[in-house]
Amino acid sequence: MCDFNVKEENTSEMSEIKTEGDVDPKALDDMNQHIQNVLQQMRDKFQTMSEQILTKIDDMGTRIDDLEKNITDLMNHAGLETPDK
């Protein structure tokens, strides 16, 4: 038969667990706070990445518009007709 008792020296969080399966409310609060901090960091990183992606998409759109204008100018300069949109 396996022994599933939790040893108190496993981790710092585990040291808060008592032998009867009772959990220290402070340990729960600490874990909750840690999870909230991690989630906030993830939200912040996601927001930053989203802003960077949108900026790059806007820059790409501007570059495409410039490229289309330059192609049209070259075609006009060469005496070719530009395709109608």
N, CA, C and O atoms as a DFTB+ gen file, in Angstrom:
340 C
 N C O
     1  1       0.842      -1.187       0.000
     2  2       0.000       0.000       0.000
     3  2       0.886       1.249       0.000
     4  3       1.884       1.315       0.718
     5  1       0.509       2.231      -0.811
     6  2       1.306       3.453      -0.941
     7  2       0.945       4.428       0.155
     8  3      -0.198       4.482       0.610
     9  1       1.929       5.193       0.571
    10  2       1.726       6.232       1.571
    11  2       1.653       7.569       0.848
    12  3       2.640       7.996       0.249
    13  1       0.492       8.247       0.891
    14  2       0.299       9.493       0.175
    15  2       0.405      10.701       1.090
    16  3      -0.050      11.782       0.716
    17  1       0.977      10.561       2.252
    18  2       1.135      11.690       3.163
    19  2       2.094      12.710       2.548
    20  3       3.101      12.347       1.939
    21  1       1.762      13.995       2.719
    22  2       2.602      15.067       2.202
    23  2       3.625      15.411       3.264
    24  3       3.278      15.657       4.419
    25  1       4.879      15.428       2.872
    26  2       5.938      15.827       3.792
    27  2       5.991      17.345       3.818
    28  3       5.822      17.997       2.788
    29  1       6.224      17.900       4.984
    30  2       6.223      19.346       5.140
    31  2       7.429      20.014       4.498
    32  3       7.368      21.212       4.221
    33  1       8.530      19.295       4.246
    34  2       9.723      19.934       3.733
    35  2       9.803      19.945       2.208
    36  3      10.849      20.307       1.669
    37  1       8.746      19.564       1.488
    38  2       8.796      19.498       0.023
    39  2       9.064      20.858      -0.611
    40  3      10.040      21.006      -1.347
    41  1       8.228      21.846      -0.345
    42  2       8.431      23.191      -0.893
    43  2       7.991      24.194       0.150
    44  3       7.426      23.831       1.181
    45  1       8.253      25.452      -0.124
    46  2       7.852      26.474       0.839
    47  2       6.337      26.543       0.969
    48  3       5.824      26.748       2.068
    49  1       5.593      26.370      -0.166
    50  2       4.139      26.374      -0.092
    51  2       3.642      25.134       0.645
    52  3       2.689      25.202       1.422
    53  1       4.291      24.012       0.396
    54  2       3.861      22.773       1.010
    55  2       4.087      22.799       2.520
    56  3       3.421      22.066       3.250
    57  1       5.011      23.628       3.000
    58  2       5.261      23.684       4.434
    59  2       4.065      24.255       5.179
    60  3       3.937      24.081       6.391
    61  1       3.190      24.937       4.449
    62  2       2.002      25.505       5.069
    63  2       0.883      24.472       5.234
    64  3      -0.080      24.729       5.957
    65  1       0.987      23.314       4.584
    66  2      -0.062      22.302       4.667
    67  2       0.078      21.537       5.977
    68  3       1.165      21.100       6.354
    69  1      -1.027      21.393       6.641
    70  2      -1.017      20.701       7.930
    71  2      -1.321      19.225       7.724
    72  3      -1.817      18.832       6.668
    73  1      -1.031      18.423       8.711
    74  2      -1.105      16.970       8.582
    75  2      -2.520      16.448       8.382
    76  3      -2.677      15.406       7.746
    77  1      -3.537      17.093       8.876
    78  2      -4.900      16.611       8.765
    79  2      -5.559      16.999       7.446
    80  3      -6.745      16.732       7.255
    81  1      -4.819      17.620       6.536
    82  2      -5.395      18.051       5.267
    83  2      -5.927      19.467       5.332
    84  3      -6.407      19.988       4.325
    85  1      -5.855      20.107       6.496
    86  2      -6.275      21.495       6.629
    87  2      -5.227      22.384       5.970
    88  3      -4.028      22.115       6.044
    89  1      -5.694      23.437       5.331
    90  2      -4.776      24.357       4.669
    91  2      -4.821      25.686       5.403
    92  3      -5.890      26.190       5.748
    93  1      -3.664      26.231       5.630
    94  2      -3.542      27.523       6.288
    95  2      -4.136      28.601       5.381
    96  3      -3.753      28.693       4.215
    97  1      -5.063      29.418       5.889
    98  2      -5.669      30.472       5.056
    99  2      -4.630      31.431       4.475
   100  3      -4.802      31.932       3.364
   101  1      -3.560      31.687       5.216
   102  2      -2.508      32.570       4.706
   103  2      -1.841      31.949       3.480
   104  3      -1.510      32.652       2.526
   105  1      -1.645      30.628       3.508
   106  2      -1.042      29.953       2.360
   107  2      -1.956      30.075       1.140
   108  3      -1.478      30.284       0.025
   109  1      -3.260      29.945       1.346
   110  2      -4.211      30.109       0.243
   111  2      -4.188      31.536      -0.292
   112  3      -4.204      31.755      -1.503
   113  1      -4.150      32.506       0.625
   114  2      -4.083      33.906       0.201
   115  2      -2.799      34.179      -0.581
   116  3      -2.823      34.872      -1.598
   117  1      -1.679      33.633      -0.103
   118  2      -0.406      33.815      -0.800
   119  2      -0.443      33.190      -2.186
   120  3       0.031      33.782      -3.156
   121  1      -1.010      31.989      -2.273
   122  2      -1.097      31.322      -3.564
   123  2      -2.019      32.093      -4.497
   124  3      -1.713      32.257      -5.678
   125  1      -3.134      32.563      -3.979
   126  2      -4.073      33.359      -4.770
   127  2      -3.401      34.632      -5.285
   128  3      -3.566      34.997      -6.450
   129  1      -2.650      35.300      -4.425
   130  2      -1.950      36.523      -4.815
   131  2      -0.909      36.225      -5.894
   132  3      -0.763      36.977      -6.858
   133  1      -0.195      35.129      -5.719
   134  2       0.812      34.736      -6.718
   135  2       0.151      34.458      -8.075
   136  3       0.656      34.884      -9.114
   137  1      -0.957      33.757      -8.059
   138  2      -1.678      33.454      -9.301
   139  2      -2.180      34.741      -9.942
   140  3      -2.080      34.907     -11.158
   141  1      -2.716      35.650      -9.141
   142  2      -3.181      36.933      -9.672
   143  2      -2.034      37.716     -10.304
   144  3      -2.207      38.333     -11.355
   145  1      -0.861      37.693      -9.665
   146  2       0.309      38.388     -10.211
   147  2       0.732      37.785     -11.551
   148  3       1.031      38.511     -12.499
   149  1       0.753      36.463     -11.619
   150  2       1.130      35.785     -12.859
   151  2       0.133      36.110     -13.966
   152  3       0.527      36.393     -15.097
   153  1      -1.147      36.072     -13.643
   154  2      -2.173      36.399     -14.642
   155  2      -2.048      37.840     -15.122
   156  3      -2.213      38.114     -16.311
   157  1      -1.758      38.758     -14.212
   158  2      -1.588      40.163     -14.607
   159  2      -0.370      40.320     -15.509
   160  3      -0.416      41.060     -16.492
   161  1       0.717      39.630     -15.181
   162  2       1.910      39.680     -16.035
   163  2       1.599      39.143     -17.425
   164  3       2.059      39.693     -18.426
   165  1       0.819      38.071     -17.484
   166  2       0.446      37.498     -18.786
   167  2      -0.414      38.477     -19.577
   168  3      -0.219      38.646     -20.781
   169  1      -1.378      39.131     -18.896
   170  2      -2.219      40.130     -19.566
   171  2      -1.364      41.273     -20.110
   172  3      -1.558      41.719     -21.241
   173  1      -0.415      41.742     -19.292
   174  2       0.450      42.846     -19.714
   175  2       1.283      42.449     -20.931
   176  3       1.397      43.219     -21.884
   177  1       1.860      41.257     -20.899
   178  2       2.668      40.791     -22.026
   179  2       1.806      40.627     -23.276
   180  3       2.229      40.983     -24.375
   181  1       0.606      40.091     -23.108
   182  2      -0.298      39.925     -24.244
   183  2      -0.665      41.276     -24.836
   184  3      -0.694      41.431     -26.057
   185  1      -0.944      42.251     -23.986
   186  2      -1.289      43.595     -24.454
   187  2      -0.122      44.204     -25.220
   188  3      -0.319      44.790     -26.285
   189  1       1.081      44.074     -24.694
   190  2       2.267      44.609     -25.355
   191  2       2.471      43.955     -26.717
   192  3       2.737      44.632     -27.710
   193  1       2.343      42.631     -26.750
   194  2       2.508      41.916     -28.017
   195  2       1.428      42.310     -29.016
   196  3       1.713      42.466     -30.203
   197  1       0.206      42.471     -28.556
   198  2      -0.890      42.879     -29.442
   199  2      -0.612      44.250     -30.048
   200  3      -0.826      44.464     -31.241
   201  1      -0.139      45.169     -29.228
   202  2       0.174      46.512     -29.716
   203  2       1.313      46.463     -30.731
   204  3       1.273      47.159     -31.746
   205  1       2.330      45.642     -30.459
   206  2       3.448      45.521     -31.391
   207  2       2.984      44.935     -32.726
   208  3       3.406      45.396     -33.787
   209  1       2.132      43.938     -32.677
   210  2       1.622      43.317     -33.904
   211  2       0.813      44.322     -34.708
   212  3       0.987      44.432     -35.922
   213  1      -0.075      45.058     -34.037
   214  2      -0.888      46.049     -34.747
   215  2      -0.025      47.143     -35.360
   216  3      -0.306      47.602     -36.467
   217  1       1.015      47.564     -34.661
   218  2       1.929      48.572     -35.195
   219  2       2.624      48.046     -36.447
   220  3       2.750      48.762     -37.441
   221  1       3.075      46.792     -36.395
   222  2       3.752      46.208     -37.559
   223  2       2.792      46.048     -38.738
   224  3       3.185      46.248     -39.887
   225  1       1.548      45.691     -38.462
   226  2       0.548      45.571     -39.528
   227  2       0.295      46.938     -40.158
   228  3       0.217      47.050     -41.381
   229  1       0.166      47.981     -39.330
   230  2      -0.022      49.338     -39.853
   231  2       1.176      49.766     -40.708
   232  3       1.006      50.340     -41.783
   233  1       2.393      49.479     -40.218
   234  2       3.598      49.814     -40.982
   235  2       3.626      49.066     -42.309
   236  3       3.997      49.631     -43.338
   237  1       3.236      47.803     -42.284
   238  2       3.216      47.015     -43.510
   239  2       2.201      47.591     -44.498
   240  3       2.472      47.654     -45.697
   241  1       1.050      48.007     -44.009
   242  2       0.042      48.617     -44.868
   243  2       0.560      49.886     -45.511
   244  3       0.322      50.123     -46.695
   245  1       1.261      50.700     -44.751
   246  2       1.842      51.934     -45.281
   247  2       2.877      51.620     -46.352
   248  3       2.922      52.276     -47.393
   249  1       3.709      50.616     -46.093
   250  2       4.735      50.246     -47.067
   251  2       4.105      49.707     -48.357
   252  3       4.593      49.982     -49.453
   253  1       3.032      48.946     -48.219
   254  2       2.336      48.425     -49.410
   255  2       1.738      49.580     -50.209
   256  3       1.828      49.604     -51.436
   257  1       1.126      50.540     -49.505
   258  2       0.566      51.709     -50.194
   259  2       1.667      52.469     -50.944
   260  3       1.472      52.886     -52.086
   261  1       2.823      52.645     -50.294
   262  2       3.949      53.333     -50.943
   263  2       4.439      52.550     -52.164
   264  3       4.742      53.129     -53.207
   265  1       4.509      51.246     -52.017
   266  2       4.946      50.401     -53.127
   267  2       3.985      50.511     -54.311
   268  3       4.418      50.627     -55.458
   269  1       2.680      50.473     -54.029
   270  2       1.693      50.622     -55.107
   271  2       1.835      51.967     -55.800
   272  3       1.751      52.050     -57.026
   273  1       2.050      53.020     -55.021
   274  2       2.218      54.355     -55.599
   275  2       3.466      54.391     -56.468
   276  3       3.430      54.930     -57.574
   277  1       4.569      53.827     -55.987
   278  2       5.813      53.819     -56.762
   279  2       5.662      53.012     -58.056
   280  3       6.180      53.417     -59.096
   281  1       4.970      51.896     -58.002
   282  2       4.739      51.094     -59.207
   283  2       3.899      51.875     -60.205
   284  3       4.183      51.883     -61.402
   285  1       2.862      52.533     -59.697
   286  2       2.009      53.351     -60.578
   287  2       2.823      54.471     -61.209
   288  3       2.689      54.735     -62.404
   289  1       3.665      55.132     -60.423
   290  2       4.510      56.202     -60.958
   291  2       5.463      55.668     -62.032
   292  3       5.653      56.305     -63.068
   293  1       6.056      54.510     -61.785
   294  2       6.968      53.912     -62.765
   295  2       6.233      53.545     -64.053
   296  3       6.740      53.754     -65.154
   297  1       5.037      52.996     -63.893
   298  2       4.254      52.617     -65.074
   299  2       3.874      53.864     -65.870
   300  3       3.943      53.856     -67.099
   301  1       3.477      54.924     -65.189
   302  2       3.134      56.184     -65.858
   303  2       4.362      56.762     -66.553
   304  3       4.272      57.251     -67.680
   305  1       5.484      56.708     -65.894
   306  2       6.722      57.237     -66.457
   307  2       7.136      56.439     -67.696
   308  3       7.700      56.996     -68.638
   309  1       6.857      55.144     -67.690
   310  2       7.214      54.295     -68.825
   311  2       6.170      54.376     -69.936
   312  3       6.376      53.825     -71.017
   313  1       5.068      55.047     -69.686
   314  2       4.036      55.193     -70.692
   315  2       3.068      54.028     -70.736
   316  3       2.351      53.860     -71.722
   317  1       3.035      53.238     -69.709
   318  2       2.102      52.112     -69.646
   319  2       0.840      52.546     -68.932
   320  3       0.858      53.436     -68.082
   321  1      -0.268      51.895     -69.298
   322  2      -1.515      52.188     -68.598
   323  2      -1.523      51.492     -67.248
   324  3      -0.989      50.393     -67.098
   325  1      -2.125      52.135     -66.282
   326  2      -2.260      51.488     -64.970
   327  2      -3.588      50.761     -64.925
   328  3      -4.593      51.264     -65.427
   329  1      -3.599      49.594     -64.334
   330  2      -4.867      48.849     -64.244
   331  2      -5.868      49.576     -63.361
   332  3      -5.500      50.146     -62.333
   333  1      -7.132      49.556     -63.762
   334  2      -8.188      50.178     -62.949
   335  2      -8.490      49.283     -61.764
   336  3      -8.436      48.056     -61.847
   337  1      -8.800      49.922     -60.686
   338  2      -9.140      49.137     -59.484
   339  2     -10.609      48.898     -59.406
   340  3     -11.081      48.257     -58.467
